[in-house]
Amino acid sequence: MGNGVQQNRNTESLTLRLSGAPAKEARKGVALHTVSEVADMLQVSEAWVRDHSTRKQPRLKCVKVGKLLRYKLEDIEEFISTWCQ
């Protein structure tokens, strides 16, 4: 009986996470860029992009999908306007 309650809570939690803003943005067509693509845009190495995304206070915002890092174009543009003057 306890497992059924726990399973319902997990299902509710998953539903809440799936109905959040990121899912809505994905439906609107917000593209997420890979580390490689961002490195090409900024003309830096992939290691530099990962380093600046995974610090305690990251300079480059990212979305973590499991172990993968993905980037919104607006966050890349914000980084450029803030740090590249």
C-alpha positions as CSV (number, residue, x, y, z in Angstrom):
1,M,0.0,0.0,0.0
2,G,2.9,2.4,0.8
3,N,4.4,1.9,-2.7
4,G,1.1,3.0,-4.3
5,V,1.1,6.2,-2.4
6,Q,4.8,6.8,-3.2
7,Q,4.2,6.0,-6.9
8,N,1.3,8.6,-7.0
9,R,3.5,11.3,-5.5
10,N,6.3,10.5,-8.0
11,T,3.7,10.8,-10.9
12,E,2.4,14.1,-9.5
13,S,5.9,15.4,-9.2
14,L,6.7,14.4,-12.8
15,T,3.5,16.0,-14.0
16,L,4.4,19.2,-12.2
17,R,7.9,19.3,-13.7
18,L,6.6,18.6,-17.2
19,S,4.0,21.3,-17.0
20,G,6.5,24.0,-16.0
21,A,7.9,26.9,-18.1
22,P,10.7,24.9,-19.9
23,A,8.1,22.5,-21.5
24,K,6.0,25.5,-22.6
25,E,9.0,27.2,-24.1
26,A,10.0,24.0,-25.9
27,R,6.5,24.0,-27.5
28,K,7.0,27.6,-28.6
29,G,10.2,26.6,-30.5
30,V,13.0,27.8,-28.1
31,A,16.1,26.2,-29.5
32,L,18.7,24.8,-27.1
33,H,22.3,24.9,-28.3
34,T,25.1,22.4,-27.5
35,V,28.5,23.1,-26.0
36,S,30.1,22.7,-29.4
37,E,27.7,25.2,-31.0
38,V,28.2,27.8,-28.2
39,A,32.0,27.3,-28.5
40,D,31.8,28.0,-32.2
41,M,29.6,31.1,-31.6
42,L,32.0,32.5,-29.0
43,Q,35.1,31.3,-30.8
44,V,36.5,29.6,-27.7
45,S,37.1,25.9,-26.8
46,E,34.4,23.5,-25.6
47,A,36.4,23.2,-22.4
48,W,36.2,27.0,-21.8
49,V,32.4,26.8,-22.3
50,R,32.0,24.0,-19.8
51,D,34.3,25.7,-17.3
52,H,32.3,28.9,-17.4
53,S,29.0,27.0,-17.2
54,T,29.8,24.8,-14.2
55,R,31.5,27.1,-11.8
56,K,29.9,27.8,-8.4
57,Q,28.9,31.2,-9.8
58,P,28.7,30.5,-13.6
59,R,29.1,33.3,-16.0
60,L,27.4,31.4,-18.8
61,K,23.8,30.2,-18.0
62,C,22.9,26.8,-19.1
63,V,20.2,24.2,-18.9
64,K,21.3,20.8,-17.5
65,V,19.6,17.8,-19.1
66,G,21.0,14.9,-17.1
67,K,24.8,15.2,-17.7
68,L,24.3,17.3,-20.8
69,L,24.6,21.1,-20.9
70,R,22.3,23.1,-23.3
71,Y,22.1,26.8,-23.9
72,K,19.4,29.3,-24.9
73,L,20.3,31.9,-27.5
74,E,19.1,34.7,-25.2
75,D,21.5,33.5,-22.4
76,I,24.4,33.5,-24.9
77,E,23.5,37.0,-26.0
78,E,23.2,38.2,-22.4
79,F,26.7,36.8,-21.7
80,I,28.1,38.6,-24.7
81,S,26.5,41.9,-23.7
82,T,27.6,41.6,-20.1
83,W,31.2,40.3,-20.5
84,C,32.3,41.3,-23.9
85,Q,32.5,45.1,-23.9
